[in-house]
Amino acid sequence: MGYIGYRIGLSTKAALRQTGRQVGSLSRSYATTSRAIIYSQYGEPVDMVRPYEHQIESEPKDNQVLLRLLAAPINPADINQIQGVYPRRPAFTTKLGTSEPTVAAGNEGVFEVVKTGSKVTNCKPGDWALPGVSDFGTWRTWAIAESADLNPITEHSNLTPVQAAMVSVNPTTAFQMLREFVDLKPGDWFIQNGANSAVGRAAIQIGRMRGLRSINVVRDRPDFDAMKEELTSLGADHVITEEQAASREFQSTIDSWTQKAPIQLALNCVGGKSATSISRKLAFGGHLVTYGAMSKKPLTMGNGQFIFQNIHAHGYWLSEWARQHPEDKKKLERDILKLISEGKFKTGPVTTNKWTDGQTEEEFGETFKKAMQASLDGSGKQVMVYE
């Protein structure tokens, strides 16, 4: 399924790997069938999604780009959208040729530019591209997009598709939270829960690059020592358990680390008692920033924290910032990719799940559903890779 290039002695995949201008200059080439993961109503994600084969335009028009998927992760927000509980809901349409209105799912990923329309100037065949708009529909093998809706990656020789596919959500969230709420200087401290999450790992590394000090809270677990060593290798100053964070007796240990320097920022992706614990570590006038609720428990803070400690509680939603500052978001993504290519920033561990042209439509769907179920079961970050 996909882009067929007619050049003597070249397979489809070989043709795709030629230089950009060669791929774009194939005299007889066309896009055939694309496969997508779609849904037509909200509900239990594994039950709602299904594979769908559809035809896409054979030639991109003036400002359009023909794209081939390289990799796309499954994120909690994607799952929440399918469940119907996410605040931003994509429009259900019949643009893909379905008999009923549907949505092509997935929001994050990276594509290869295969062919461009005659008026496209921001990318060329052989470049990679990130979606530059929300609700792009990344869980599909081929797509036609407006060039203005893309963030082209013109240099990717030191990047893998999986690395590039994972910069648009979690690292950018960490970057923004560390600079938007408190003017942190080198030597300043912050604390976070969910420190082994993708955002948590990113915050550790960004903090290290900025000279910030961090206290990182994770759930108690049998492999705590190994987790502590891993996060420390990324730049974490201290790694503690939820139980230690909640203990009043442990506060003296934290004071010895910080020399009682004020902690002005706490990043919360868990909620419940965990959020309460890290908020109590904040100094007068400190800021608690909530960007997730993995425990599904409400945020609870004492009245005295607001009255006597002047604690500020904020929510952070990257999508809203990106909507208001689309070009800043694109630049930040490019900056992160540069750090990755230079070996200064590491994306988190993932499990890859392969889509291939040799799969039947049913196999294509089952491969995705297994990956989604693994994500729902808490088996780590799942990434779809199209080979």
C-alpha positions in Angstrom: 0.0 0.0 0.0 1.4 3.4 -0.8 3.5 5.4 -3.1 4.6 3.5 -6.3 7.7 4.8 -8.1 8.4 3.6 -11.6 12.2 3.6 -11.9 14.0 0.6 -13.4 15.7 -1.4 -10.7 14.3 0.4 -7.8 11.8 -1.0 -5.3 9.3 1.3 -3.6 11.4 1.6 -0.4 14.6 2.1 -2.4 13.0 4.8 -4.4 11.8 6.5 -1.3 15.4 6.6 0.0 16.9 8.3 -2.9 17.7 12.0 -2.7 14.7 14.2 -2.2 14.8 15.7 -5.7 15.0 12.3 -7.3 12.0 11.0 -5.5 10.1 14.2 -6.3 10.9 13.9 -10.0 9.6 10.4 -10.7 7.7 10.9 -13.9 5.1 8.3 -13.2 4.3 8.1 -9.5 1.1 8.0 -7.5 -0.3 7.4 -4.1 -2.6 4.4 -3.9 -4.2 3.3 -0.7 -3.6 4.7 2.8 -4.5 2.9 5.9 -5.7 4.8 9.0 -7.0 4.2 12.5 -10.3 5.9 12.8 -13.3 6.1 15.1 -16.9 7.3 14.6 -18.1 7.6 18.2 -16.7 8.0 21.7 -16.2 5.1 24.1 -13.8 2.5 25.2 -10.8 3.1 22.9 -10.0 -0.5 21.9 -13.6 -1.0 21.0 -14.1 2.3 19.2 -11.0 2.3 16.8 -10.9 0.4 13.6 -8.6 0.2 10.5 -9.8 1.9 7.3 -8.3 1.8 3.9 -9.0 4.8 1.7 -7.7 6.4 -1.5 -5.7 9.7 -1.4 -5.0 12.1 -4.1 -2.5 10.9 -6.7 -0.8 14.3 -6.9 -0.5 17.0 -4.3 -2.0 20.3 -5.4 -0.3 23.7 -5.4 0.4 24.1 -1.7 0.0 20.5 -0.7 2.4 17.8 0.4 2.3 14.0 0.0 3.4 12.4 3.3 4.4 8.9 4.3 4.3 8.0 8.0 7.5 7.2 9.7 6.5 6.9 13.4 3.6 8.0 15.7 3.3 7.4 19.4 0.2 6.6 21.4 -0.3 9.3 24.1 -2.8 9.6 27.0 -4.4 12.6 25.3 -5.1 10.5 22.2 -6.9 7.9 24.3 -8.8 10.6 26.2 -10.0 12.0 22.9 -11.4 8.7 21.8 -13.1 8.3 25.3 -14.7 11.7 24.7 -13.3 13.2 27.9 -10.6 15.4 26.4 -11.6 19.1 26.2 -10.6 19.4 22.6 -12.6 17.2 20.3 -11.7 16.9 16.6 -14.5 17.3 14.0 -16.1 14.1 12.6 -16.2 14.3 8.8 -16.5 12.1 5.8 -13.3 13.5 4.2 -11.7 10.0 4.1 -14.7 8.6 2.1 -16.4 6.9 5.0 -20.2 6.4 4.9 -20.5 8.0 8.4 -18.6 10.9 9.9 -15.3 9.7 11.4 -12.0 11.0 12.8 -8.5 9.9 11.8 -6.9 9.5 15.2 -3.5 10.4 16.6 -1.9 13.8 17.3 1.8 13.3 17.4 4.2 11.8 14.9 6.7 12.4 12.1 6.3 11.9 8.3 8.5 11.8 5.3 7.9 14.3 2.6 7.5 12.3 -0.6 6.2 14.8 -3.1 5.2 18.5 -3.0 2.9 20.8 -5.0 4.2 23.3 -7.4 3.9 26.3 -4.9 5.4 24.6 -1.8 8.6 26.4 -0.7 9.0 25.3 3.0 9.9 21.7 2.4 11.1 19.3 -0.3 11.0 15.5 -0.9 13.2 13.7 1.5 12.6 16.1 4.4 10.7 15.0 7.4 7.8 16.9 8.8 5.9 17.2 12.1 2.2 18.2 12.2 1.9 21.9 12.8 -1.8 21.8 13.8 -3.9 19.9 16.3 -5.9 16.9 15.4 -3.8 16.1 12.4 -4.5 12.4 12.4 -1.1 10.8 12.7 -2.2 7.2 12.9 -2.3 6.7 9.2 0.3 5.5 6.7 -0.1 8.2 4.0 -1.6 11.6 4.0 -2.1 14.8 1.9 -1.6 18.0 3.9 -1.3 21.7 3.4 2.4 22.7 3.6 1.4 25.5 6.1 0.2 22.9 8.5 3.6 21.2 8.8 6.8 21.9 10.7 9.5 20.6 8.2 12.7 19.0 9.4 15.3 19.6 6.7 18.2 18.1 8.6 17.6 14.7 10.2 20.8 12.7 9.6 21.5 12.3 13.3 17.9 11.6 14.3 15.7 8.4 14.3 12.1 8.5 13.4 11.1 7.5 16.9 13.1 10.4 18.4 11.5 12.9 16.0 8.0 11.5 16.6 8.2 12.2 20.3 9.2 15.9 20.6 5.9 17.7 20.0 4.1 16.9 23.3 6.2 15.9 26.3 9.6 17.7 25.9 7.8 20.9 24.8 5.5 20.7 27.8 8.5 20.4 30.1 10.3 23.3 28.5 7.4 25.6 28.8 6.5 24.8 32.4 10.1 25.4 33.5 10.1 28.9 32.0 6.6 30.1 32.0 5.6 30.3 35.7 8.8 31.1 37.7 12.0 32.9 36.6 14.3 30.1 37.7 18.0 30.9 37.8 21.0 28.5 37.9 21.1 26.8 41.3 17.4 27.2 41.9 15.3 24.1 42.9 12.1 22.6 41.6 10.3 19.4 42.6 8.1 17.1 40.5 6.1 13.9 40.9 5.8 11.4 38.1 9.5 12.0 37.5 9.9 8.8 35.4 7.2 9.9 33.0 8.2 11.4 29.6 7.6 14.9 30.8 9.4 14.2 34.0 12.5 12.9 32.2 12.5 15.9 29.9 12.2 18.3 32.9 15.2 16.6 34.5 17.4 17.1 31.4 16.2 20.6 30.7 16.8 21.5 34.3 20.3 20.1 34.1 21.1 22.1 31.0 19.9 25.3 32.7 21.8 24.6 35.9 18.6 23.9 37.9 18.5 21.5 40.9 15.7 18.9 41.1 13.9 16.7 43.6 12.1 13.9 41.7 9.3 11.8 43.2 8.4 8.4 41.8 6.1 5.6 43.1 7.8 3.1 45.4 8.7 0.0 43.4 10.9 -3.1 43.6 13.3 -1.6 41.1 13.5 1.8 42.8 17.3 1.7 43.0 17.6 1.0 39.2 15.1 3.8 38.5 16.9 6.2 40.8 20.2 5.4 39.0 18.5 5.9 35.6 17.0 9.3 36.5 20.2 10.4 38.1 22.1 9.6 34.9 19.8 12.1 33.1 20.6 14.8 35.6 18.3 14.4 38.6 19.9 15.7 41.8 17.7 13.5 44.1 15.1 10.8 43.5 12.7 9.9 46.3 9.5 7.8 46.7 6.0 9.0 47.3 6.2 7.7 50.8 9.3 9.8 51.5 7.7 12.9 49.9 4.7 12.6 52.2 6.8 12.0 55.4 7.1 15.1 57.7 10.2 13.4 59.1 11.9 13.3 55.7 11.6 17.1 55.4 14.9 17.5 57.3 16.7 15.5 54.7 15.3 17.7 51.9 16.3 20.8 53.9 19.9 19.4 54.1 19.9 19.0 50.3 18.6 22.5 49.6 20.3 24.2 52.5 16.8 25.6 53.1 16.9 27.4 49.8 13.3 28.1 48.6 11.6 25.7 46.3 9.5 27.9 44.1 8.1 25.4 41.5 6.4 22.1 41.8 5.3 20.1 38.7 2.3 17.8 39.2 1.1 15.1 36.8 -0.4 12.8 39.5 -2.9 14.6 41.6 -4.3 13.4 44.9 -2.0 12.9 47.9 1.1 13.1 45.7 0.2 16.6 44.6 -0.5 17.6 48.2 2.9 16.3 49.3 5.0 18.2 46.7 2.9 21.4 47.2 3.9 21.3 50.9 7.5 21.6 49.8 7.0 24.9 48.2 8.3 28.1 49.8 6.2 31.2 50.4 4.8 32.4 47.1 5.6 29.1 45.3 3.8 27.8 42.3 2.2 24.4 41.8 1.7 23.6 38.1 -0.7 20.7 37.3 -0.5 19.2 33.8 -1.9 15.7 34.4 -3.9 13.6 36.8 -2.6 10.0 36.5 -4.1 9.0 39.9 -7.5 10.3 38.8 -7.8 11.8 42.2 -8.7 15.5 42.8 -6.2 18.1 43.7 -6.3 18.8 47.5 -4.5 21.6 49.2 -4.9 23.1 52.7 -6.5 26.5 53.1 -3.4 27.6 55.0 -1.2 27.1 52.0 -3.2 29.7 50.2 -3.8 32.1 53.1 -0.5 32.0 54.9 1.9 30.6 52.3 0.5 32.5 49.3 0.9 29.4 47.1 -0.3 29.7 43.5 -1.9 26.8 41.8 -2.0 26.7 38.0 -3.0 24.3 35.2 -0.9 23.9 32.1 -2.3 22.7 28.7 0.3 22.8 25.9 -2.4 22.7 23.2 -3.7 26.1 24.3 -0.2 27.6 24.3 0.4 26.1 20.8 -2.9 27.5 19.5 -1.9 31.0 20.6 1.8 30.7 19.6 2.0 28.2 16.6 5.3 29.5 15.3 6.9 29.5 18.8 5.8 25.9 19.1 7.5 25.0 15.8 10.7 26.7 16.8 10.7 24.9 20.2 10.3 21.6 18.4 13.2 22.3 16.1 15.4 23.4 19.1 14.7 20.2 20.9 15.5 18.1 17.8 18.8 20.0 17.6 19.6 19.0 21.2 18.7 15.4 20.4 20.9 15.3 17.3 23.8 16.7 19.3 23.4 14.1 22.0 22.3 16.6 24.7 18.8 15.3 25.2 17.4 11.7 25.4 13.9 10.7 24.6 12.4 8.1 27.0 12.2 4.3 26.6 9.6 3.0 24.1 8.1 -0.1 22.7 7.9 0.0 18.9 5.0 -1.7 17.0 5.5 -2.3 13.3 3.1 -1.6 10.4 4.1 -3.0 7.1 2.7 -3.1 3.6 2.6 -6.9 3.8 0.0 -6.8 6.6 -3.7 -7.3 5.8 -6.1 -4.6 6.9 -7.1 -6.8 9.8 -3.5 -7.4 10.8 -2.9 -3.6 10.6 -5.8 -3.0 13.0 -4.8 -5.8 15.4 -1.3 -4.5 15.6 -2.5 -1.1 16.6 -5.1 -2.5 19.1 -2.5 -4.5 20.9 -0.3 -1.5 21.2 -3.2 0.6 22.5 -4.1 -2.0 25.0 -0.5 -2.1 26.2 -0.6 1.6 26.7 -3.9 1.4 28.6 -2.4 -1.3 30.8 0.5 0.9 31.8 3.1 -1.1 29.8 5.1 2.0 28.8 5.1 4.3 25.8 4.0 2.6 22.6 5.1 3.9 19.2 3.7 2.8 15.8 6.4 2.5 13.1 5.6 2.2 9.4 8.2 0.3 7.5 
